[in-house]
Amino acid sequence: MNGWRWLKGYLRAYSGASITKKAIAIYVAAVLIPGCLLFFLYYRQTSGIIEREMSDSMLQTLNQAEYNISNGLANVASVSDNVIANQVIVEYLSSSAKPAYEQFQQFQELEKLVASLERSRGIHRIRLFVDPKLTYSREGIHFFPLPLLDSGSSWYRSMVDRNGANYWRGTYRQPYLGESDADVLSAVRMLHDPLHYETVMGVLSVDVKADLIGDILNRVSLSPSQEVFVVNDDRLLVSHPDTSRLGQPSDLTVTQMEWLSHSAEGRFRDDQGASSFLFRRIPNTDWTIVAKLPTSELSGKSVVLTKISAVLLLGIGSVVFIFFLVLAFAAAAESLNKRIRDMIRNLKVAGSAHFDGSLPKPKGDLRQLEGAISRMVQTVHDLTAESYRSKLHERDAQLKALQAQVDPHFLYNTLDSMNWMAIRRGAGEISDLIEALSTYFRLSLSKGRDVVTLAEELQLIRSYMHIHNTRDEGGIEMICNVEEALLTCRLPKLTLQPIVENAVLHGIHRKRPKRGTIAISVRREGTWLTIDIRDDGVGMPPERLEQLLEPPGSDKAGESYGIYNVHERLRLFSHDNGAGVTIASEPGRGTTVTLKIRLDA
């Protein structure tokens, strides 16, 4: 209850406070407190996120090291596969019963084959442990007696379990005849007699130097105190920065080894949390790349990055907020000051007429001004609606006025009388000409209709061309290409005549001789009726085309006025600015005028 009274008191004090105090209260409640809270939560969450991202980045580095190691091991495995796939090697190793001289010949061939395979990249030595009955089994470089191997060792048992597949033997010290001992790791596998698979012919060992892995791990850089090594499932070190520990047990506990065997990659910490471990399994082996580094270095980096990012975020956010806050206050103050001056002045001059006395008296700093603005906006809306209606009436009146400019009603009766006078006096040619002209005006009148069919428009054009060809002795040919179904389409009357007249007067009649062709083609394109009127007159330059559809002035020619008249009437008729006239022309070759009319207008 006390809290509710406190809230009501606060709201009452807030409603009566000045604009400055309200702005400060809004800033504290909407920006400052939420900003501090978000900053605290960001700092809490970002440290763990950055640490995970750093671990993921380090895992990617281990993945690249694993990829490089796998490629090197794959090359060695490929050489091992080539050895057992060689039928000559398999055949010779299974021929211990043959005479000694044949075995010697086979040995020479085997020596060449093994030496050629040994030249493959990364291969240090290929050794074959074979039947001791073979005369060359104690050669000591590439061939050794099979009993020389310790069949009770763990790697030998693992190799036997692979049943002929490659098994990667961890790093060990190997003496070689004629050269110094070397730390090597080997791809070893059982060799079975292909005809009697249960019979073991020997063991193949493809040796590579331990540096194959050591050089790759030396290029891994995660932290100053890192320890990156490779360990097998028996907890023996396959590769380690301290070469004296190769083949020795690692420091990993049994529990930690279980972590390594459960997934292909991951991370964990020791029981005390002092060290962090990242690991990645090497496919097709029982080896795992392990990176051990102090947790303090990993966490320290994440904390530093968190602090840096938090400070940068806070700094950038503060700068941006202050910038926009200053702009907002400046814009608000300027806008408010201007609105107050302008609106008070306008209300003093003409705003009192809009007060009807029915509204309650507003309270507060700006509410009275807002009430006056509201009434003024309503008045503006009413005036805008009235202006819109006036515009519609004006456009309808404009359509009527444009149409009336070409209505020749007053001439029709006179021409009819002249026609009968010519018939009575036997002037047939004059009668035909007057009849064509009379038909022209009759179609122009169209019984007072403003909209006619396409068939009536084409008949009007034929009458018009008959009059011109009578005068010019048939100098112009007119061709119409119209589908019968389109003849009933409706369009404003006297749409085609001004275009044809321009083609005659300003196109063909400017040629020498004054002869040519006017082609009219009509087609339907969806909801549009498209009419092309082509002539082979003199054409016109591009700058003249731009002037034809401009509103005519007192200095404009009749050609521009007629086309503009048609263009505006089509747009008004179609109620679509996409309707109207487009013109294409090429000097010396003619002009094409295209009319577009909406069929659903």
FINUSE-163705 format. One line per 4 residues: their letters; for each residue x negated, y negated, z of C-alpha. Coordinates in Angstrom, 2 decimals, m for minus. Each point is the difference from the previous one (the first is absolute). Example, Ala and Ser with C-alpha at 12.3 -4.5 7.8 and 13.67 -1.06 7.14 Angstrom:
as> m12.30,4.50,7.80; m1.37,m3.44,m0.66
END
This chain:
mngw> 0.00,0.00,0.00; m2.83,m2.36,0.88; m1.66,0.85,m3.31; 3.16,m0.88,m1.91
rwlk> 0.28,m3.36,1.77; m3.66,m0.65,m0.74; 0.53,0.79,m3.69; 3.05,m2.28,m0.21
gylr> m1.95,m2.79,1.68; m2.90,0.48,m2.38; 2.28,m0.12,m3.03; 1.70,m3.13,1.31
aysg> m3.36,m1.66,0.55; m1.16,1.13,m3.44; 3.06,m1.44,m1.76; m0.60,m3.38,1.61
asit> m3.76,m0.06,m0.57; m1.77,m2.15,m2.58; m1.11,1.37,m3.36; m3.65,0.08,1.13
kkai> 0.77,2.11,3.07; 2.19,2.31,m2.06; m2.84,0.48,m2.50; m2.46,0.83,2.80
aiyv> 2.44,2.49,1.54; 0.57,1.67,m3.36; m3.76,0.19,m0.62; m0.67,1.63,3.40
aavl> 2.89,2.47,m0.27; m0.24,0.86,m3.71; m3.74,m0.29,m0.70; m2.33,m0.21,2.98
ipgc> 1.36,2.81,2.20; 0.64,2.46,m2.89; m3.40,m0.87,m1.46; m1.84,0.78,3.24
llff> 1.95,3.23,0.41; m0.75,1.08,m3.57; m3.68,m0.85,0.46; m0.17,2.16,3.12
lyyr> 1.72,2.94,m1.69; m2.19,m0.45,m3.08; m3.15,0.13,2.11; 1.22,3.14,1.78
qtsg> 0.91,1.85,m3.20; m2.72,m1.17,m2.35; m2.90,1.51,1.96; 1.35,3.54,m0.40
iier> 0.96,m0.61,m3.64; m3.43,m1.34,m0.91; m1.70,2.90,1.80; 2.11,2.49,m1.98
emsd> m0.73,m1.86,m3.23; m3.72,0.05,0.78; 0.21,3.73,0.70; 1.85,0.54,m3.27
smlq> m2.67,m2.01,m1.82; m2.74,2.11,1.60; 1.89,3.17,m0.96; 0.03,m1.24,m3.57
tlnq> m3.78,m0.31,0.23; m0.20,3.59,1.27; 2.33,1.07,m2.81; m2.40,m1.49,m2.53
aeyn> m2.92,1.83,1.65; 2.03,3.24,m0.06; 0.77,m0.56,m3.69; m3.69,m0.44,m0.84
isng> m0.97,3.07,2.04; 2.78,2.08,m1.59; m1.23,m0.98,m3.46; m3.53,1.13,0.85
lanv> 1.26,3.29,1.46; 2.24,0.52,m3.01; m3.05,m0.18,m2.29; m1.72,2.66,2.09
asvs> 3.11,2.19,0.01; 0.18,m0.35,m3.78; m3.54,1.37,m0.33; 0.95,2.90,2.29
dnvi> 3.04,0.72,m2.18; m2.19,m0.03,m3.12; m2.31,2.62,1.55; 2.73,2.51,0.79
anqv> 1.72,m0.71,m3.32; m3.11,0.95,m1.93; 0.55,3.59,m1.17; m3.72,0.56,m0.60
ivey> m0.85,m0.79,3.63; 2.79,2.22,1.30; m0.98,2.88,m2.31; m3.70,m0.14,0.89
lsss> 0.60,m0.20,3.74; 2.06,3.21,m0.16; m2.60,2.01,m1.94; m2.30,1.19,2.80
akpa> m0.07,3.52,m1.46; m1.71,m1.10,m3.19; m3.70,0.62,m0.66; m2.51,m2.42,1.44
yeqf> m1.10,m1.38,m3.38; 3.64,m0.85,m0.90; 0.46,m1.63,3.38; m3.12,m2.06,m0.64
qqfq> 1.40,m1.21,m3.32; 3.29,m0.82,1.70; m1.88,m1.86,2.72; m1.69,m2.20,m2.58
elek> 3.35,m0.93,m1.51; 1.54,m0.55,3.41; m2.90,m2.25,0.98; 0.65,m2.21,m3.03
lvas> 3.74,m0.17,0.67; m0.41,m0.85,3.68; m2.70,m2.58,m0.74; 2.24,m1.74,m2.54
lers> 2.91,m0.13,2.48; m2.35,m1.23,2.69; m0.72,m3.12,m2.04; 3.57,m1.22,0.64
rgih> 0.33,m3.24,1.93; m0.48,0.32,3.76; m0.97,3.71,m0.02; m3.11,0.77,2.04
rirl> m0.17,3.79,m0.38; 2.17,2.91,m1.17; m0.61,3.21,1.96; 1.47,3.45,m0.70
fvdp> m0.06,2.69,2.70; 0.32,3.24,m1.99; m0.20,3.79,0.25; m3.47,0.83,1.41
klty> m0.25,2.80,m2.60; m0.53,m2.62,m2.70; m3.69,m0.35,m0.70; 0.11,m3.81,0.11
sreg> 1.99,m0.25,3.26; m3.14,m1.09,1.89; m1.03,m2.65,m2.51; 0.28,m2.58,2.84
ihff> 1.02,m3.09,m1.99; 3.42,0.69,m1.49; 0.54,3.67,0.91; 0.01,1.56,3.46
plpl> 1.12,3.34,1.45; 3.56,m0.09,1.35; m0.92,1.53,3.43; m2.13,m3.09,0.63
ldsg> 3.21,m1.86,0.95; 1.30,0.17,3.56; 3.40,1.59,m0.47; 0.89,m0.66,3.63
sswy> m0.28,m3.79,m0.24; 3.15,m2.13,0.15; m0.54,m1.51,m3.44; m0.40,3.47,m1.55
rsmv> 3.27,1.18,1.53; 1.75,m3.15,m1.23; m1.41,0.60,m3.48; 1.27,3.59,0.01
drng> 3.45,m1.26,1.05; 0.08,m2.24,m3.08; m0.11,3.19,m2.15; m2.09,m1.38,m2.83
anyw> 0.92,m3.68,0.28; m2.58,m2.64,0.87; m0.73,m0.60,3.66; m2.02,m3.04,1.01
rgty> m2.75,0.95,2.41; m1.03,m2.83,2.32; m3.44,m1.63,0.09; m2.92,2.28,0.91
rqpy> m3.78,0.08,m0.41; m1.02,2.12,m2.98; m3.59,0.96,m0.95; m0.81,0.21,m3.71
lges> m2.86,1.81,m1.68; m2.61,m2.40,m1.29; 1.51,m3.15,1.55; 0.79,m1.51,3.38
dadv> 3.02,0.93,2.06; 3.17,m2.07,m0.56; 3.29,m0.73,1.76; 2.67,1.32,m2.35
lsav> 3.64,0.90,m0.13; 1.27,2.74,m2.29; 3.01,1.13,m1.97; m0.04,3.76,0.67
rmlh> 2.28,2.70,m1.36; 0.23,3.78,m0.35; m0.69,1.55,m3.42; 2.31,2.91,m0.76
dplh> m0.40,2.57,m2.74; 2.77,m0.90,m2.51; 0.53,3.71,m0.82; m0.01,1.10,3.64
yetv> 1.13,m3.05,1.93; m0.50,1.60,3.40; m3.69,0.35,m0.83; m2.13,m2.99,1.05
mgvl> m2.82,m0.72,m2.46; m1.54,m2.78,2.03; 0.34,m3.52,1.40; m0.43,m3.25,m1.92
svdv> m1.38,m3.03,1.83; m0.16,m3.39,m1.77; m2.13,m2.26,2.20; 0.10,m3.82,0.08
kadl> m1.99,m2.26,2.25; 1.76,m1.39,3.06; m0.80,m3.48,m1.31; 2.94,0.46,m2.43
igdi> 2.30,m0.76,2.92; m2.41,m2.01,2.14; m0.57,m2.67,m2.67; 3.75,m0.51,m0.42
lnrv> 0.58,m0.28,3.75; m2.86,m2.49,0.35; 1.90,m2.36,m2.31; 3.05,0.01,2.30
slsp> 0.09,m3.21,2.05; 2.71,m0.29,2.66; m1.62,m1.60,3.06; m3.50,m0.70,1.36
sqev> 0.16,2.92,2.49; 1.65,2.51,m2.29; m0.87,3.69,m0.12; 1.19,1.69,m3.19
fvvn> m0.54,3.76,m0.37; 1.47,3.16,m1.54; 0.97,2.94,2.20; 1.40,3.44,m0.91
ddrl> 2.73,1.94,1.76; m2.65,1.82,2.10; m0.91,m3.44,1.48; m3.41,0.10,m1.73
lvsh> m1.42,m3.15,m1.55; m0.24,0.19,m3.79; m1.30,m3.56,m0.40; m1.17,m2.49,2.61
pdts> m2.12,m3.17,0.09; m2.38,1.86,2.36; m1.29,2.78,m2.27; m1.42,1.90,2.98
rlgq> 3.59,0.79,1.06; 1.00,1.61,m3.33; 1.50,3.41,0.60; 0.34,m0.75,3.74
psdl> 3.32,m0.22,1.88; 1.66,m3.41,m0.03; 1.14,m1.97,3.06; 3.67,0.46,m0.88
tvtq> 2.14,1.82,2.55; 2.33,2.90,m0.76; 3.00,m2.31,0.25; m1.57,m2.44,m2.42
mewl> m0.77,2.83,m2.42; 3.68,0.93,0.10; 0.81,m3.56,m1.06; m2.25,0.45,m3.03
shsa> 1.64,3.25,m1.07; 3.63,m1.22,0.28; 0.04,m2.62,m2.79; m1.93,m1.15,m3.07
egrf> m0.86,m3.37,1.56; 0.71,m2.01,3.11; m1.31,m1.77,3.06; m0.28,0.67,3.73
rddq> m1.87,m1.13,3.11; m1.91,1.93,2.61; 1.45,0.58,3.45; m1.62,m3.12,1.43
gass> 0.99,m2.17,m2.96; m3.59,m1.17,m0.40; m0.43,1.45,m3.49; 2.28,0.08,m3.00
flfr> m0.19,2.73,m2.64; 1.09,m0.17,m3.63; m0.09,3.19,m2.07; 0.66,1.31,m3.50
ripn> 0.00,3.65,m1.10; m2.02,1.00,m3.06; 2.21,2.18,m2.25; m1.01,3.61,m0.79
tdwt> m2.38,0.09,2.98; 0.26,0.30,3.77; m1.86,m3.31,0.35; 1.27,m3.29,1.37
ivak> m1.51,m3.49,m0.26; 0.12,m1.63,3.43; m0.72,m3.66,0.83; m0.61,m0.74,3.67
lpts> m0.12,m3.62,1.11; 0.44,m1.87,3.28; 3.60,m0.97,0.67; m1.21,m3.36,1.30
elsg> m1.33,m0.89,m3.45; 3.22,1.01,m1.73; 2.20,m1.75,2.55; m2.34,m2.97,0.18
ksvv> 0.27,m0.56,m3.72; 3.77,0.24,0.13; 0.18,m2.42,2.95; m2.25,m2.49,m1.78
ltki> 2.03,0.27,m3.18; 3.22,m0.30,2.01; m1.21,m3.15,1.70; m1.23,m1.49,m3.25
savl> 3.24,0.81,m1.81; 2.08,m1.27,2.92; m1.94,m3.26,0.19; 0.23,m0.45,m3.77
llgi> 3.70,0.81,0.04; 0.63,m2.38,2.88; m2.08,m2.73,m1.59; 1.57,0.33,m3.43
gsvv> 3.47,0.30,1.50; m0.57,m3.09,2.15; m1.30,m2.05,m2.91; 2.85,1.08,m2.26
fiff> 2.60,m0.55,2.71; m1.34,m3.44,0.92; m0.15,m0.95,m3.67; 3.58,1.04,m0.68
lvla> 1.14,m1.44,3.33; m1.47,m3.37,m0.90; 1.51,0.17,m3.47; 3.36,1.05,1.39
faaa> 0.09,m2.75,2.61; m1.20,m2.60,m2.49; 2.54,1.09,m2.60; 2.76,0.23,2.57
aesl> m0.80,m3.40,1.46; m0.24,m1.64,m3.41; 3.15,1.69,m1.24; 1.90,m0.81,3.19
nkri> m1.12,m3.61,m0.01; 0.92,m0.45,m3.66; 3.34,1.74,0.39; 0.89,m2.10,2.99
rdmi> m0.84,m3.26,m1.79; 1.71,0.91,m3.25; 3.09,1.61,1.50; 0.61,m2.79,2.54
rnlk> m0.31,m2.58,m2.78; 2.34,1.92,m2.30; 2.50,0.66,2.77; 0.07,m3.67,0.93
vags> 0.65,m1.00,m3.61; 2.52,2.63,m1.17; 0.20,2.83,2.50; 2.74,m1.43,2.22
ahfd> 2.64,0.76,m2.60; m0.62,3.72,0.50; 0.80,0.03,3.74; 3.55,1.15,0.55
gslp> m0.10,m0.16,3.81; 1.03,3.63,0.40; m3.46,1.34,0.72; m1.17,0.10,3.63
kpkg> m2.73,m2.38,0.94; m3.28,1.89,m0.31; m2.65,0.04,2.73; m3.77,0.33,m0.03
dlrq> m2.87,m1.65,m1.81; 0.86,0.76,m3.60; 3.44,1.58,0.04; 1.80,m3.25,m0.82
lega> m2.25,m0.41,m2.99; 0.58,3.62,m0.96; 3.78,m0.51,0.14; m0.25,m2.95,m2.36
isrm> m2.29,1.98,m2.31; 2.48,2.88,m0.02; 2.82,m2.27,m1.11; m2.21,m1.59,m2.61
vqtv> m1.02,3.42,m1.38; 3.65,0.97,m0.28; 0.68,m3.19,m1.93; m2.92,0.74,m2.32
hdlt> 1.37,3.49,m0.59; 3.41,m1.42,m0.91; m1.58,m2.47,m2.38; m2.16,2.71,m1.55
aesy> 3.03,2.22,m0.62; 1.85,m2.90,m1.59; m2.99,m0.82,m2.15; m0.18,3.63,m1.14
rskl> 3.63,m0.02,m1.03; m0.57,m3.24,m1.88; m2.93,1.56,m1.83; 2.19,2.92,m1.10
herd> 2.65,m2.37,m1.36; m2.73,m2.00,m1.70; m1.40,3.09,m1.76; 3.49,0.98,m1.21
aqlk> 0.53,m3.51,m1.29; m3.41,0.12,m1.67; 0.93,3.22,m1.82; 3.21,m1.64,m1.24
alqa> m1.87,m3.12,m1.06; m2.66,1.94,m1.89; 2.72,1.99,m1.74; 1.95,m3.13,m0.91
qvdp> m3.03,m1.48,m1.75; 0.43,2.44,m2.88; 3.85,0.17,m0.19; 0.98,m1.43,m3.44
hfly> 3.80,0.23,0.44; 0.83,m3.38,m1.49; m1.42,0.99,m3.43; 1.97,3.22,m0.53
ntld> 3.32,m1.49,m1.23; m1.74,m2.43,m2.35; m1.95,2.81,m1.67; 3.16,2.03,m0.45
smnw> 1.64,m2.90,m1.89; m3.07,m0.47,m2.20; 0.07,3.71,m0.89; 3.60,m0.20,m1.29
mair> m0.80,m3.13,m2.01; m2.94,1.82,m1.67; 2.20,3.00,m0.83; 2.69,m2.23,m1.61
rgag> m2.65,m1.71,m2.14; m1.65,3.31,m1.05; m3.35,m0.64,1.74; m0.67,3.64,1.00
eisd> m3.60,m0.41,1.18; 0.93,m2.97,2.13; 2.93,1.97,1.40; m2.27,2.95,0.90
liea> m2.45,m2.30,1.70; 2.73,m1.82,1.93; 1.60,3.32,0.97; m3.32,1.29,1.35
lsty> m0.46,m3.24,1.92; 3.57,0.24,1.27; m0.61,3.58,1.14; m3.13,m1.19,1.72
frls> 1.88,m2.65,1.96; 2.92,2.33,0.72; m2.37,2.52,1.53; m1.71,m2.83,1.87
lskg> 3.31,m1.01,1.54; 0.91,3.65,0.81; 3.41,m1.17,1.27; m1.58,m1.87,2.88
rdvv> m1.90,3.02,1.34; m3.51,m0.53,1.32; m0.94,3.68,m0.31; 0.25,1.98,m3.25
tlae> m1.00,3.44,m1.26; m3.23,0.78,m1.80; 2.04,0.81,m3.15; 1.49,m3.53,m0.01
elql> m3.46,m1.53,0.47; m1.40,1.96,m2.94; 2.96,m1.04,m2.20; m0.73,m3.61,0.94
irsy> m3.63,0.45,m1.08; 1.09,1.54,m3.32; 2.21,m3.05,m0.69; m2.84,m2.31,0.91
mhih> m2.45,1.81,m2.30; 2.58,0.04,m2.83; 0.17,m3.79,0.20; m3.80,m0.33,m0.13
ntrd> m0.46,2.53,m2.77; 2.71,m1.69,m2.09; m1.95,m3.22,0.23; m3.43,1.60,m0.51
eggi> 1.08,2.61,m2.60; m0.51,3.04,2.27; m3.52,m0.76,1.16; 0.32,1.73,3.39
emic> 0.90,3.63,0.63; 1.55,1.03,3.33; m0.32,3.60,1.33; 1.99,1.25,3.00
nvee> m0.86,3.20,1.85; 2.71,0.54,2.64; 1.59,3.14,1.41; 3.77,m0.05,m0.33
allt> 0.44,0.70,3.71; m1.73,m3.30,0.85; 2.32,m2.20,m2.12; 2.44,m0.33,2.89
crlp> m2.62,m1.33,2.41; 0.85,m3.45,1.39; m2.22,m3.06,m0.09; 0.37,m3.81,0.05
kltl> 1.22,m1.32,m3.33; m2.43,m1.80,m2.29; m2.94,1.96,1.44; m1.52,1.25,m3.25
qpiv> 0.80,m2.95,m2.32; m2.50,m2.51,1.47; m2.76,2.62,m0.19; 0.82,0.89,m3.64
enav> 0.26,m3.69,m0.90; m3.49,m0.64,1.43; m1.33,2.98,m1.96; 1.43,m1.49,m3.21
lhgi> m0.85,m3.69,0.48; m3.28,0.20,1.90; m1.30,3.33,m1.29; 0.99,1.09,m3.50
hrkr> 0.85,m3.43,m1.50; m3.52,m1.21,0.78; m1.42,2.70,m2.29; m0.57,m0.37,m3.69
pkrg> 2.09,1.40,m1.57; 2.81,m0.25,2.54; 0.73,3.70,0.03; m0.17,2.55,2.77
tiai> 1.74,2.55,2.20; 1.73,m0.20,3.35; 0.35,3.37,1.81; 2.35,0.43,2.98
svrr> m0.32,3.18,2.09; 2.03,0.82,3.10; m0.72,2.70,2.60; 1.10,0.96,3.50
egtw> m2.59,0.32,2.79; 1.78,1.20,3.15; 2.22,m2.84,1.21; m1.53,m2.44,m2.50
ltid> 0.95,m0.87,m3.58; m3.11,m0.98,m1.97; 0.25,m1.88,m3.32; m3.07,m0.61,m2.20
irdd> 0.21,m2.67,m2.75; m3.05,0.12,m2.30; m0.86,m2.27,m2.90; m2.94,m0.08,m2.38
gvgm> m0.30,m3.79,0.03; m3.01,m2.19,0.69; m0.13,0.83,3.73; m1.30,m2.43,2.61
pper> m3.10,m0.53,2.18; m0.11,1.11,3.69; 0.23,m3.55,1.37; 3.30,m0.48,m1.85
leql> 1.40,3.22,1.53; m0.56,m1.34,3.52; 2.13,m3.08,m0.77; 3.06,1.78,m1.42
lepp> 1.44,1.19,3.31; m0.70,m3.21,1.92; 2.95,m2.30,0.87; 0.43,m2.32,m3.00
gsdk> m0.68,m3.72,0.40; 0.90,m2.90,m2.17; m3.09,0.55,m2.14; 0.61,3.75,m0.58
ages> 1.06,1.38,m3.33; 3.27,1.83,m0.68; m1.87,3.30,m0.33; m1.12,m0.16,3.65
ygiy> 3.44,m1.08,1.18; 1.84,2.85,m1.77; m2.24,2.75,1.38; 0.01,m1.50,3.51
nvhe> 3.81,m0.22,m0.21; 0.25,3.73,m0.83; m2.56,0.94,2.67; 1.89,m1.82,2.78
rlrl> 3.41,1.30,m1.10; m1.24,3.61,0.05; m1.43,m0.40,3.51; 3.23,m1.57,1.25
fshd> 2.09,2.66,m1.72; m2.08,2.91,1.35; m0.43,m1.46,3.54; m3.59,1.25,m0.24
ngag> m3.21,m1.95,m0.60; m1.33,3.02,m1.87; 2.43,m0.77,m2.83; m0.69,m2.53,m2.73
vtia> m2.28,m0.57,m2.96; m3.60,1.04,m0.65; m1.90,m1.02,m3.15; m3.00,1.54,m1.76
sepg> m1.49,m1.62,m3.10; m3.07,0.14,m2.19; m0.77,m2.90,m2.35; 0.44,1.06,m3.63
rgtt> 1.74,3.29,0.81; 3.29,m0.92,1.67; 1.81,m0.15,3.33; 1.90,2.50,2.19
vtlk> 2.58,m1.26,2.47; 1.23,2.55,2.59; 3.25,m0.51,1.94; 0.75,1.95,3.20
irld> 3.60,0.11,1.32; 1.34,2.00,2.95; 2.78,2.34,m1.10; 1.59,0.10,3.46
a> 0.22,m3.79,0.38
END
